[in-house]
Amino acid sequence: MEPAINAGDTSWVLISTALVLVMTPALGFFYSGMVRRKNVLSTINLSIITMALVSIQWVLIGYTLAFGATRKGLIGGLCFWGLKGVAGLPNADYAPTIPHMAFSAYQMMFAVITPALITGAFIERIRFKTFLLTKSWATN
């Protein structure tokens, strides 16, 4: 029997996804209140660029490494590389009542906000180019 999509579960996950998505730029504004005036835009940019960079990495390889078929129980395989096979039908293994794409988007929001939280530790202490280089390597 094919799993059925539940409208209530799906709407709750999508609302939750939107709320977590809004939290990332909000962190940028929160952290910008802690820095000197000259670093406010840089601090907000750190959160925005983190959203873009981690989102691209999540779509390409992050989801499959986190939720793909495991290799010896350690890391996921490449069955979902580039979100191949992640569509509007539910995945009975992870979320049997919501679309697989909604589940992936919800999980991506947490992958996005985690490095954004870490940016608060080094605001005003790192150059923007160095930040981009370290984020692109650290999240892979």
Long-range contacts (C-beta under 8 A, 24 or more apart in sequence): 2-89, 3-89, 3-90, 3-92, 3-96, 3-97, 4-90, 4-97, 5-89, 5-90, 5-97, 5-98, 5-99, 6-97, 6-98, 9-95, 9-97, 9-98, 10-97, 10-98, 10-99, 10-102, 13-95, 13-98, 13-102, 13-103, 13-106, 14-102, 14-105, 16-106, 17-102, 17-105, 17-106, 17-109, 20-106, 20-109, 20-110, 20-112, 20-113, 21-51, 21-109, 21-112, 23-113, 24-48, 24-50, 24-51, 24-109, 24-112, 24-113, 24-116, 25-51, 27-113, 27-116, 27-117, 27-119, 27-120, 28-116, 31-119, 31-120, 31-123, 34-120, 34-123, 35-123, 35-124, 36-124, 39-123, 39-124, 42-123, 42-128, 43-119, 43-123, 43-124, 45-128, 46-116, 46-119, 46-123, 46-128, 46-131, 47-116, 47-119, 49-131, 49-132, 49-135, 50-112, 50-115, 50-116, 50-119, 50-135, 51-112, 51-116, 53-132, 53-135, 53-136, 53-139, 54-108, 54-111, 54-112, 54-115, 54-135, 54-139, 55-108, 55-112, 57-136, 57-139, 57-140, 58-108, 58-111, 58-112, 59-83, 59-108, 61-140, 62-108, 62-111, 62-139, 63-104, 63-107, 63-108, 66-107, 66-111, 67-94, 67-104, 67-107, 111-139, 115-139
